[in-house]
Amino acid sequence: MAKDKDTTRRVTLTNDFHHSAVTLMVGEDGKLNPGQVRRARRALCGISGCTCAGNLGERGPQAEAAPNDDGTQLEFRNAETGEWSHQ
C-alpha cells in the first residue's frame, strides 16, 4: 500500500558519535513501524552493546525530530518556532 505524499515527511536522524545519519519516511503522527526502528538502529549505531545513543541510535541535537522514550514515535520540531510537538 503506497503512502499518501501529503501525510508523510522525510525525517533525518543523526548520531554525532559515529558520524552517521538515516532518513526515514514517517506519517504526520510520527509513529514508526518495527522495520523503521530496526533500520534506524542499524544505520545509526549497529554495534552490539554500544551505549553511545538513545533508543533509535540517535545522539546529539536532532534538527527535525526526536524519538519518544521508547523509540516508537517521533516528536517534530516546528521550523518557525523551534518548539517540539508532543503528540
ABEGO torsion letter per residue (X at the ends): XBBBAAABBBBBBBBAAAGBBBBBBBBAAGBBBAAAAAAAAAAABABBGBAABBAAGBBEBBAABBBBAAGABBBBBBAAAGBBBBX
